[in-house]
Structure formats: C-alpha cells, structure tokens
C-alpha cells in the first residue's frame, strides 16, 4: 500500500492512507464530508478494511504490492 490510497473503514467511513502503515495496521485519516480537511489520523486493522478504487487508475482497485514481497 502507499500513502494516498483510499480505504473504507469497518464503520463505513472513507479514509486516506498516510505514511506509517506497517504490517497488519493502517494509519489513515478519515475523510470528513463537506469539509476540505481530513480528520486526525487513526490506526485500523488492515484485514477489516476494504480497499477502494482509485480515480487515477480509472476506477480500478490498486494492486497490493505487499503481497508480492
């Protein structure tokens, strides 16, 4: 994964991945609807979050490069 990837959290909020994600944990900033800035950073378990499509990849879900390591 990389900073800037979008994730859906278990409670339904969308979030942007930040630097500092390690192993099974994601460091994310939840997106606040109608507000130009994200909420403060949170940590979430990667296995219970859903990766979201990227507009830069024309709606495709980014490849999981960590699985290749």
ChimeraX attribute file (.defattr): number of C-alpha atoms within 10 A of each C-alpha:
attribute: neighborCount
match mode: 1-to-1
recipient: residues
	/A:1	18
	/A:2	15
	/A:3	13
	/A:4	14
	/A:5	17
	/A:6	25
	/A:7	24
	/A:8	16
	/A:9	18
	/A:10	13
	/A:11	7
	/A:12	10
	/A:13	12
	/A:14	20
	/A:15	25
	/A:16	20
	/A:17	21
	/A:18	19
	/A:19	12
	/A:20	13
	/A:21	17
	/A:22	10
	/A:23	9
	/A:24	10
	/A:25	15
	/A:26	23
	/A:27	20
	/A:28	27
	/A:29	21
	/A:30	21
	/A:31	18
	/A:32	13
	/A:33	10
	/A:34	6
	/A:35	8
	/A:36	8
	/A:37	11
	/A:38	14
	/A:39	13
	/A:40	9
	/A:41	15
	/A:42	13
	/A:43	14
	/A:44	16
	/A:45	13
	/A:46	17
	/A:47	10
	/A:48	12
	/A:49	18
	/A:50	14
	/A:51	19
	/A:52	17
	/A:53	15
	/A:54	15
	/A:55	11
	/A:56	9
	/A:57	9
	/A:58	8
	/A:59	10
	/A:60	11
	/A:61	15
	/A:62	17
	/A:63	10
	/A:64	11
	/A:65	9
	/A:66	9
	/A:67	7
	/A:68	6
	/A:69	5
